[in-house]
Amino acid sequence: MTIAAVLLAAGRSTRFGTADKLAVPLGDKPLGHHAACTLAALPLAARFVVCRPGPHAWPGFEIIVNARPEAGLAHSIALGIAAARKGGAEAVLVALADMPFVTAAHLARLLDRHDGPDTLVASSDGRHHMPPALFGARWFGTLEGLTGDRGARSLLDQATKVVASPEELLDIDTMDDLRGARRRGAV
């Protein structure tokens, strides 16, 4: 089984303010690198990061530049899926760079649910389906055809869920979210 990771890091972060959200410190490293380090620890065939043009370094990841972040999250997903497909992936684990507390154990539980091309597995806080999510090859065409800023949300409603705590699945979108994450302690 060939599984690739796609880390989405090209968002415009309009709710965060003017700072480069993924570069702000959280604990001992930039916010965006927490998810990258967690993915780097997993036995995956390939790792791609879809990001805006800029100075960020993403060790261990093949960089895919999204020159049109205004096209929305779906465009980033399409770019990542296309790269994974070209690399021969049979499934793709899609994660967000602004979710720093997702553990390798949770990601491993998602990967354990891989069951061929029809695989569709999402994280859940017990109420909502959300990323990180695992998509088998059957879903690649659908993912590449998405538009707008809702990403794959409509697909996730159909997914098998793997539950994690809401704290682990925290998505940092605002400065208040970041302050809450910092109060929680270093990751």
N, C-alpha and C positions, 0 to 999 in steps of 0.2 A: 504494500500500500504506500503510495507516494502522496504525502500531505505537505502542502506549503502553507506558510503563514503570510498574511497580508496585514500589515500594520498601517492604519489610516492616520496620517499626520498632516493633512493638507488643508484642514479647516481654516476658515477665516477668523474664528474666535470672536465674533462680533459682540457677544454678551460679556466677554472678559475685559474689554477695554483696549487700550493701545499697546500694552506690553505683549511681547511674544510669549503666549501662554506656555508653549512646550519648552521654552528656555528658562522659565522662572524656577528658582530652586525649591525643591521639596526634599527635605532630608539632605542626603549627601550628593544628590545629582539633580539635573534638570528634570522637570515633571515628565516630559516625554520619554525619557530614558528608562523609567521604571518599567513600563510595559515592554519596551524593547529588550531589556535585560531578562525579564521573565520569559519572553518568547525564545530568546537565545539559549536558554537552559533546556529547552525541549528538543527531543530527537526528531527534527523535521527535515524534509528533503531540501527545502529552500525557504528563504525569508526575504520578503519584499517590504519596503516601506514606501508608501505613496505620500510625498511631501511637496510643499511649495518650493520654488527656487529659493535658496538661501544657504546660510553658513552651517547648518546643523550637520553633525557627523553622526552616522548610524552604523557603528561597527557591527559586522556580521550580517548586514542586510544589503541586498541589491536595491539601489535607490531608483525609484521611478518618480520623475518630476511631473507634478500636475501643474501645468502652466495656466490652467483655467479653474482655480478653486471656486470662482463665482458660479461655476456650473453645478455646484452642489456635491454633496456626499456621494450620490450615485455615480458621478463621473470618476471619483477616486476609486470607488469599488470596481467599476468597469476596467480601469487601468490596471489595478492589482490582479483582478481575475484573468485578464488577457495575458499578463506576464506569467502567471502561474500555469495557465493552460499551455502557453508556448513552451514552458519548461517541463511539461508532461505530468503535471499534478493531477491526481485522481480526486482530491478533495482539497478545500482551502479553509483554513482557520482564519477568520477575519476578526481583528481586534482593534481597539481604539487607543491611540497614544495618550489620551487624557483620562485613562482609567488606570491609575497607578497601583491600586491595591489588589488587583486580580492576581491570584496565586498560581504558581505552576501546578499545584495539586488540582485546582479547579480546571485549568486548561487540560490537564491530563484526563480528567473525568469526561470532558467534551470529546477528546480524541478517542477515548475508549468506546464511545458510542458510534464510531464510524462503522457503517454497515453497507458499504458499497456506494454506487453512484446516486442512489436516492436519499442518502443521508441529509438530514436537515435537523440540526441540534442547536439550541440557543441557550444562553444563560438566562436565569430567572431569579428575581428576588422573592419569588413566591406569588407574585401578582402579575408582573409584566415580563414579557420575553424581551431580551436585549442582547447586544454583543457582550462578550465575544460569542461568535457563532461558527459552527462548522457546516460547510456546504459540500455535498458530493457533486461530482461532475455533471449530473443531470441538471443542476441549477445554474451552471455557468452561463448559458445563453440568456437566461432570465436576468441574472445579475448584471450582465454586460448591457442589457437593454433598459435598465432602470434609468429614470431621470429625476432631477430635483434634489432636494435636501433631506428627504426622509429616508434615504438609503434603502435598506432591505427590510424595513419595519413590517411591511405587509406580508413578506414571506415568514418572518419570525413568528407571527401569530399561528402559523401552521406547524411550527417546529416542536420536536420533543424537547422538553426543558430539563436543564440540569440546574438545580437550585444552589445558590450561594447567598451569603448574607448581604443585605443592602449596603453595608459598609464596604464589603469587598468589591461590590459592583458600582461604587461611587464614580460618577462621571464628573470631572471638574470642568464646569462651564463658566463659572463666575468667580470673581474675587472672593465672595463669601464662601463658595465651595472650597477654594484654596485655603482660606483662613481656617475653615473647619478641618481640613485635611492636616494642616500644620499643627493644630491643637491636638489632634489625634496622635501625633508623634511621627518620628521618622519611619520610613518604610525600608 
